[in-house]
């Protein structure tokens, strides 16, 4: 069960407990503040308008039909608060007008239906976004058109909502026992509960946490509607449990939308960083790496010629190491920041092995997570170990293993000529061995080297 589903279930259980308790104590958590109704509606209206804007941004970004339904649902609720609550009050219209009461409450229920559509539609169904101005105009026109229809419906059905006599609201009701109001609240509560159940039981898009927050908010909205039905007429002007639940629902959605905005800006920052890294990699590849490749090739020819001096061989080794280092830098810069460690190590080992003409066998455990410093250290050790195995150990086959048992362990084993670990002075690859050991020490990891002449070499690094 996902964390959001567990939270929604916990909120539902706690909310049912509170609702059951207030059934016996109607005044539970009620605050006698009739003047707070206008403030509560204004706060809810601001929250709904903000959420409608954020929902529109989600749809523009993802172009999913589910996001479009969310956008319509929140927008209809926001429009109901704006057209049937805030504007009439600011214009001096009598807030006890039953037609406005009916239209406001119907708008809140219509928004709930759109949210249910968002929870039940396939998350793979797209609703292509066009130009921002065209999309925004079409959305606002549709919302205004629906609001006009809801207003006309409220005018026709106003007599059925005569029991509403308190402050205007798209959710709260000062019900005086009117059957139509009670049924509408119960049906709306059922719609919200179904929305929460659908979001808790289906697989959500990868990395999308907003619908998890919406499941929790839907539970709170359902609880608020049930509590409004149970609110006695004498407590209707008060701030009751239903008000606390609906305000909590808006707060949960705003927190969820804020978290998503933070994740969105983080993705933009990561994309900008990755693009800059790729630009630097292109510059290195087209400039420095090409020059180093030329120096390495010429120094190799010079070292192989008759009468080549020891200094020429040292020059060849330095040129090859510099070229390898430039390739490592290019590979690091072009690597996605969220790439799995197993994929990164596999690419590094296969790139080196393929370039040097060795077969690479991989046995890598997936889903291993390490911080950036440890990841980079293991990747560099892998490249160095494979390079030494082929270039200096003359290995034809290299096996790379990555496991996560009592710590993360990297093992690079080859079938090369091997050597005596107690006598490294004559080895041309001793600098590489020293760098691997130093890098492991910097990571706080253990470094083991096992080798015998004609028996191959094994390099093992373990991060506790």
C-alpha positions as CSV (number, residue, x, y, z in Angstrom):
1,X,0.0,0.0,0.0
2,X,1.4,3.4,-1.0
3,X,2.1,6.0,1.7
4,X,-0.6,8.3,0.4
5,X,-3.1,5.5,0.6
6,X,-2.1,4.8,4.1
7,X,-2.4,8.4,5.1
8,X,-5.8,8.7,3.4
9,X,-7.0,5.6,5.2
10,X,-5.7,6.9,8.6
11,X,-7.4,10.3,8.0
12,X,-10.6,8.5,7.1
13,X,-10.6,6.3,10.2
14,X,-9.8,9.3,12.4
15,X,-12.4,11.4,10.7
16,X,-15.1,8.7,11.1
17,X,-14.2,8.5,14.8
18,X,-14.6,12.3,15.2
19,X,-17.9,12.2,13.3
20,X,-19.2,9.4,15.5
21,X,-18.2,11.3,18.6
22,X,-19.9,14.5,17.5
23,X,-23.0,12.5,16.8
24,X,-23.4,12.2,20.5
25,X,-21.8,15.6,21.3
26,X,-23.0,18.0,18.5
27,X,-21.0,20.9,19.8
28,X,-17.7,19.0,19.6
29,X,-14.9,21.4,18.4
30,X,-17.6,24.0,17.5
31,X,-16.7,27.7,17.9
32,X,-19.4,30.3,18.4
33,X,-18.3,32.8,15.8
34,X,-21.1,33.7,13.3
35,X,-18.9,36.5,11.8
36,X,-16.3,34.0,10.8
37,X,-18.4,32.6,8.0
38,X,-17.4,35.3,5.6
39,X,-13.7,34.9,6.5
40,X,-13.9,31.1,6.0
41,X,-15.6,31.5,2.6
42,X,-13.1,34.1,1.5
43,X,-10.2,31.9,2.6
44,X,-11.6,28.9,0.8
45,X,-12.3,30.9,-2.3
46,X,-8.7,32.2,-2.4
47,X,-7.4,28.6,-1.9
48,X,-9.7,27.3,-4.7
49,X,-8.6,30.0,-7.2
50,X,-4.9,29.3,-6.4
51,X,-5.5,25.6,-6.8
52,X,-7.3,26.2,-10.1
53,X,-4.3,28.0,-11.4
54,X,-1.9,25.3,-10.3
55,X,-4.1,22.6,-11.8
56,X,-4.0,24.5,-15.1
57,X,-0.3,24.5,-14.9
58,X,-0.2,20.8,-14.3
59,X,-2.3,20.2,-17.4
60,X,-0.1,22.4,-19.5
61,X,2.9,20.5,-18.4
62,X,1.7,16.9,-18.6
63,X,-1.1,17.2,-21.2
64,X,-3.1,14.4,-19.5
65,X,-6.9,14.2,-19.5
66,X,-6.9,13.4,-15.8
67,X,-5.1,16.7,-15.1
68,X,-7.6,18.5,-17.4
69,X,-10.5,17.1,-15.3
70,X,-8.8,18.2,-12.1
71,X,-8.4,21.7,-13.6
72,X,-12.1,21.8,-14.5
73,X,-13.2,20.5,-11.1
74,X,-11.2,23.0,-9.1
75,X,-12.1,25.8,-11.5
76,X,-15.8,25.1,-11.2
77,X,-15.5,25.2,-7.4
78,X,-13.5,28.4,-7.6
79,X,-16.0,29.9,-10.0
80,X,-18.9,29.0,-7.8
81,X,-17.2,30.7,-4.8
82,X,-16.4,33.7,-7.0
83,X,-19.8,34.2,-8.8
84,X,-22.2,32.9,-6.2
85,X,-20.5,33.9,-2.9
86,X,-17.8,36.7,-3.2
87,X,-19.3,38.9,-6.0
88,X,-22.9,38.9,-4.6
89,X,-21.7,39.7,-1.1
90,X,-19.4,42.5,-2.3
91,X,-22.2,43.8,-4.5
92,X,-24.5,44.0,-1.5
93,X,-26.9,41.3,-2.6
94,X,-28.8,39.7,0.3
95,X,-26.7,36.6,1.2
96,X,-29.8,34.7,2.3
97,X,-31.2,34.6,-1.3
98,X,-32.2,31.0,-1.8
99,X,-31.3,31.0,-5.5
100,X,-27.7,31.9,-4.7
101,X,-27.6,29.3,-2.0
102,X,-28.8,26.7,-4.5
103,X,-26.4,27.7,-7.2
104,X,-23.4,27.8,-4.9
105,X,-24.1,24.4,-3.4
106,X,-24.7,22.9,-6.9
107,X,-21.4,24.4,-8.1
108,X,-19.5,22.6,-5.3
109,X,-21.1,19.3,-6.1
110,X,-20.4,19.7,-9.9
111,X,-16.7,20.3,-9.1
112,X,-16.7,17.0,-7.1
113,X,-18.0,15.2,-10.2
114,X,-15.1,16.5,-12.3
115,X,-12.6,15.3,-9.6
116,X,-14.2,11.9,-9.7
117,X,-13.7,11.8,-13.5
118,X,-10.0,12.7,-13.0
119,X,-9.7,9.8,-10.5
120,X,-11.3,7.2,-12.8
121,X,-10.0,8.2,-16.3
122,X,-6.9,6.4,-17.6
123,X,-3.6,8.2,-16.7
124,X,-2.4,7.3,-20.2
125,X,-5.1,9.3,-22.0
126,X,-3.8,12.6,-23.2
127,X,-5.5,15.9,-23.8
128,X,-3.1,17.8,-26.1
129,X,-2.3,21.3,-25.0
130,X,-2.1,24.0,-27.6
131,X,-1.1,27.6,-27.3
132,X,-1.4,29.0,-23.8
133,X,-3.7,31.9,-24.7
134,X,-6.0,29.6,-26.7
135,X,-6.1,27.0,-23.9
136,X,-6.7,29.6,-21.2
137,X,-9.5,31.3,-23.2
138,X,-11.2,28.0,-23.9
139,X,-11.0,26.9,-20.3
140,X,-12.3,30.2,-18.9
141,X,-15.1,30.2,-21.5
142,X,-16.1,26.7,-20.6
143,X,-16.1,27.5,-16.8
144,X,-18.1,30.7,-17.3
145,X,-20.6,28.8,-19.5
146,X,-21.0,26.1,-16.9
147,X,-21.4,28.7,-14.2
148,X,-24.2,30.4,-16.1
149,X,-25.9,27.0,-16.5
150,X,-25.5,26.3,-12.7
151,X,-26.9,29.8,-12.0
152,X,-30.0,29.0,-14.1
153,X,-30.3,25.7,-12.4
154,X,-30.1,27.4,-9.0
155,X,-32.8,29.8,-10.1
156,X,-35.1,26.9,-11.1
157,X,-34.4,24.7,-8.1
158,X,-34.2,27.5,-5.6
159,X,-37.5,26.6,-3.9
160,X,-36.1,23.1,-3.1
161,X,-33.2,24.8,-1.2
162,X,-35.4,27.0,1.0
163,X,-33.9,25.5,4.1
164,X,-30.6,27.3,3.5
165,X,-30.6,30.6,5.3
166,X,-27.1,31.1,6.5
167,X,-24.0,32.5,4.8
168,X,-23.5,31.6,1.1
169,X,-21.2,28.6,0.5
170,X,-20.3,26.0,-2.1
171,X,-19.9,23.4,0.7
172,X,-21.2,24.5,4.1
173,X,-25.0,24.4,4.7
174,X,-27.2,25.7,7.5
175,X,-29.7,22.9,6.8
176,X,-33.1,23.3,8.4
177,X,-34.1,19.7,7.5
178,X,-34.6,20.2,3.7
179,X,-34.5,16.8,2.1
180,X,-33.0,18.0,-1.2
181,X,-30.1,19.6,0.6
182,X,-29.5,16.5,2.7
183,X,-29.5,14.2,-0.3
184,X,-27.2,16.5,-2.3
185,X,-24.7,16.6,0.6
186,X,-24.8,12.8,1.0
187,X,-24.4,12.3,-2.7
188,X,-21.5,14.7,-2.9
189,X,-19.9,13.0,0.1
190,X,-20.2,9.7,-1.7
191,X,-18.6,11.2,-4.9
192,X,-15.6,12.4,-2.8
193,X,-15.3,9.1,-1.0
194,X,-15.4,7.2,-4.4
195,X,-12.7,9.6,-5.7
196,X,-10.5,8.9,-2.7
197,X,-11.0,5.1,-3.0
198,X,-10.2,5.2,-6.8
199,X,-7.0,7.1,-6.2
200,X,-5.9,4.9,-3.3
201,X,-6.5,1.6,-5.2
202,X,-5.1,2.4,-8.7
203,X,-1.5,2.8,-9.9
204,X,-0.6,6.4,-10.1
205,X,1.8,7.9,-12.7
206,X,5.5,7.4,-11.7
207,X,6.8,10.2,-9.6
208,X,3.4,12.0,-9.4
209,X,2.5,12.6,-5.8
210,X,-0.2,15.2,-6.4
211,X,-3.0,12.6,-6.9
212,X,-1.9,11.0,-3.6
213,X,-2.5,14.4,-1.9
214,X,-5.8,14.7,-3.7
215,X,-6.9,11.3,-2.3
216,X,-6.3,12.7,1.3
217,X,-8.2,15.9,0.4
218,X,-11.1,14.0,-1.0
219,X,-11.4,12.0,2.2
220,X,-11.5,15.3,4.2
221,X,-14.1,16.8,1.8
222,X,-16.3,13.7,2.2
223,X,-16.1,13.9,5.9
224,X,-17.0,17.6,5.9
225,X,-20.1,17.0,3.8
226,X,-21.3,14.3,6.2
227,X,-20.6,16.5,9.2
228,X,-22.7,19.3,7.6
229,X,-25.6,16.9,7.3
230,X,-25.2,16.1,11.0
231,X,-24.9,19.7,12.1
232,X,-28.0,20.8,14.1
233,X,-29.7,24.0,12.9
234,X,-28.7,25.9,16.0
235,X,-25.0,25.3,15.3
236,X,-25.2,26.2,11.6
237,X,-23.8,29.8,12.0
238,X,-20.9,28.4,14.1
239,X,-17.5,27.1,13.0
240,X,-18.0,23.3,13.3
241,X,-16.2,20.1,12.6
242,X,-17.3,20.2,9.0
243,X,-15.5,23.6,8.5
244,X,-12.3,22.2,10.0
245,X,-12.4,19.3,7.7
246,X,-13.0,21.3,4.5
247,X,-10.3,23.9,5.4
248,X,-7.9,20.9,6.1
249,X,-8.8,19.6,2.6
250,X,-7.8,22.8,0.9
251,X,-4.6,23.0,3.0
252,X,-3.7,19.5,2.0
253,X,-4.1,20.2,-1.7
254,X,-2.1,23.4,-1.4
255,X,0.7,21.6,0.3
256,X,0.6,18.9,-2.4
257,X,0.6,21.5,-5.1
258,X,3.5,23.4,-3.4
259,X,5.5,20.2,-3.2
260,X,4.9,19.6,-6.9
261,X,6.0,23.1,-7.7
262,X,9.2,22.6,-5.8
263,X,9.8,19.3,-7.7
264,X,9.0,21.0,-11.0
265,X,11.6,23.8,-10.4
266,X,14.1,21.1,-9.2
267,X,13.6,19.3,-12.5
268,X,14.1,22.5,-14.4
269,X,17.3,23.2,-12.5
270,X,18.5,19.6,-13.1
271,X,17.7,20.0,-16.8
272,X,19.7,23.2,-17.0
273,X,22.6,21.7,-15.1
274,X,22.6,18.6,-17.4
275,X,22.5,20.8,-20.5
276,X,25.5,22.8,-19.3
277,X,27.3,19.6,-18.5
278,X,26.6,18.3,-22.0
279,X,27.9,21.6,-23.5
280,X,31.1,21.2,-21.5
281,X,31.4,17.6,-22.5
282,X,31.1,18.6,-26.2
283,X,33.8,21.2,-25.8
284,X,36.1,18.7,-24.1
285,X,35.4,16.1,-26.8
286,X,35.9,18.4,-29.7
287,X,38.9,20.2,-28.3
288,X,41.0,18.7,-25.5
289,X,40.2,15.0,-26.1
290,X,41.0,15.2,-29.8
291,X,44.4,16.8,-29.1
292,X,45.1,14.2,-26.4
293,X,44.2,11.4,-28.8
294,X,46.6,12.7,-31.4
295,X,49.4,13.0,-28.8
296,X,48.7,9.5,-27.5
297,X,48.7,8.0,-31.0
298,X,52.0,9.8,-32.0
299,X,53.7,8.9,-28.7
300,X,52.7,5.2,-29.2
301,X,54.3,5.2,-32.7
302,X,57.4,6.9,-31.2
303,X,57.6,4.4,-28.3
304,X,57.3,1.4,-30.7
305,X,60.0,2.7,-33.1
306,X,63.5,1.2,-33.1
307,X,65.7,2.8,-30.4
308,X,62.8,4.3,-28.5
309,X,64.0,5.7,-25.2
310,X,62.6,5.1,-21.8
311,X,61.4,8.7,-21.8
312,X,59.3,8.1,-24.9
313,X,57.6,5.2,-23.2
314,X,56.9,7.4,-20.2
315,X,55.4,10.0,-22.6
316,X,53.2,7.4,-24.1
317,X,51.9,6.3,-20.7
318,X,51.2,9.8,-19.6
319,X,49.4,10.6,-22.9
320,X,47.2,7.5,-22.6
321,X,46.4,8.3,-18.9
322,X,45.5,11.9,-19.9
323,X,43.3,10.7,-22.7
324,X,41.6,8.2,-20.4
325,X,41.0,10.9,-17.8
326,X,39.4,13.2,-20.4
327,X,37.1,10.4,-21.5
328,X,36.1,9.8,-17.9
329,X,35.4,13.5,-17.5
330,X,33.3,13.5,-20.7
331,X,31.4,10.4,-19.6
332,X,30.7,11.9,-16.1
333,X,29.4,15.1,-17.6
334,X,27.0,13.4,-20.0
335,X,25.7,11.0,-17.5
336,X,22.1,11.7,-16.2
337,X,22.1,12.7,-12.5
338,X,19.4,10.2,-11.7
339,X,20.8,7.2,-13.6
340,X,20.8,3.9,-11.6
341,X,24.2,3.0,-10.3
342,X,24.1,-0.4,-12.0
343,X,23.5,1.2,-15.4
344,X,26.3,3.7,-14.8
345,X,28.9,1.0,-13.8
346,X,27.8,-1.2,-16.7
347,X,28.3,1.6,-19.2
348,X,31.7,2.5,-17.8
349,X,33.0,-1.1,-17.8
350,X,31.6,-1.9,-21.3
351,X,33.0,1.4,-22.7
352,X,36.5,0.7,-21.5
353,X,36.4,-3.0,-22.3
354,X,35.1,-2.4,-25.8
355,X,37.7,0.3,-26.5
356,X,40.6,-1.9,-25.3
357,X,39.3,-5.2,-26.9
358,X,38.2,-7.2,-23.9
359,X,34.9,-9.0,-23.1
360,X,33.1,-7.7,-20.0
361,X,30.7,-9.9,-18.0
362,X,28.3,-8.0,-15.7
363,X,26.7,-9.2,-12.5
364,X,25.1,-6.1,-11.1
365,X,22.5,-5.8,-8.4
366,X,19.9,-3.2,-9.2
367,X,18.2,-0.6,-6.9
368,X,21.4,0.3,-5.1
369,X,21.3,3.9,-4.0
370,X,24.4,5.9,-3.0
371,X,25.2,9.6,-2.7
372,X,27.0,11.4,-5.6
373,X,30.5,11.1,-4.0
374,X,30.3,7.3,-3.5
375,X,28.7,6.8,-6.9
376,X,31.5,8.7,-8.7
377,X,34.2,6.9,-6.7
378,X,32.9,3.4,-7.6
379,X,32.6,4.4,-11.3
380,X,36.1,5.7,-11.4
381,X,37.5,2.6,-9.6
382,X,35.6,0.4,-12.1
383,X,37.1,2.2,-15.1
384,X,40.6,2.1,-13.6
385,X,40.3,-1.6,-12.7
386,X,39.1,-2.6,-16.1
387,X,41.8,-0.5,-17.8
388,X,44.6,-2.0,-15.7
389,X,43.2,-5.5,-16.3
390,X,43.3,-5.2,-20.0
391,X,46.1,-2.8,-20.7
392,X,48.6,-4.2,-18.1
393,X,47.2,-7.6,-17.2
394,X,46.5,-8.5,-20.8
395,X,43.1,-9.9,-19.8
396,X,40.7,-11.1,-22.4
397,X,37.8,-11.3,-20.0
398,X,36.8,-9.0,-17.1
399,X,33.9,-9.7,-14.7
400,X,32.3,-6.8,-12.8
401,X,30.1,-7.6,-9.8
402,X,28.0,-5.2,-7.7
403,X,26.1,-6.4,-4.7
404,X,24.5,-5.0,-1.6
405,X,25.1,-7.4,1.3
406,X,26.4,-6.0,4.5
407,X,27.4,-2.9,2.6
408,X,27.8,-2.2,-1.1
409,X,30.6,-4.3,-2.7
410,X,32.2,-3.7,-6.1
411,X,34.4,-6.5,-7.4
412,X,36.4,-6.5,-10.7
413,X,38.0,-9.8,-11.6
414,X,40.1,-10.6,-14.7
415,X,41.8,-13.6,-16.3
416,X,45.0,-11.8,-17.0
417,X,48.6,-12.6,-16.3
418,X,48.4,-11.4,-12.7
419,X,51.3,-10.3,-10.5
420,X,52.9,-10.5,-7.1
421,X,51.0,-8.0,-4.9
422,X,54.2,-7.7,-2.7
423,X,56.3,-6.6,-5.6
424,X,54.7,-3.6,-7.4
425,X,57.8,-1.6,-8.3
426,X,58.2,-3.1,-11.7
427,X,54.5,-2.7,-12.6
428,X,53.6,-0.1,-15.2
429,X,50.0,0.1,-13.7
430,X,51.1,0.7,-10.1
431,X,49.9,4.4,-10.2
432,X,46.4,3.1,-11.1
433,X,46.4,0.7,-8.2
434,X,47.5,3.5,-5.8
435,X,44.8,5.9,-7.1
436,X,42.1,3.2,-6.6
437,X,43.3,2.6,-3.1
438,X,43.4,6.3,-2.3
439,X,39.9,6.8,-3.8
440,X,38.5,4.0,-1.7
441,X,40.1,5.4,1.4
442,X,38.5,8.8,0.7
443,X,35.1,7.2,0.5
444,X,35.6,5.4,3.8
445,X,35.6,2.1,2.0
446,X,37.9,-1.0,2.3
447,X,40.2,-1.9,-0.6
448,X,41.4,-5.4,-1.3
449,X,43.7,-6.6,-4.0
450,X,44.2,-10.3,-4.7
451,X,46.5,-11.5,-7.5
452,X,48.9,-14.3,-8.4
453,X,51.1,-14.7,-11.4
454,X,49.2,-16.3,-14.2
455,X,46.1,-16.5,-12.1
456,X,44.5,-13.1,-12.8
457,X,43.7,-10.2,-10.5
458,X,40.7,-9.3,-8.3
459,X,39.9,-5.8,-7.0
460,X,37.3,-5.6,-4.3
461,X,35.9,-2.4,-2.8
462,X,33.4,-2.5,0.1
463,X,31.4,0.5,1.4
464,X,30.0,-0.3,4.9
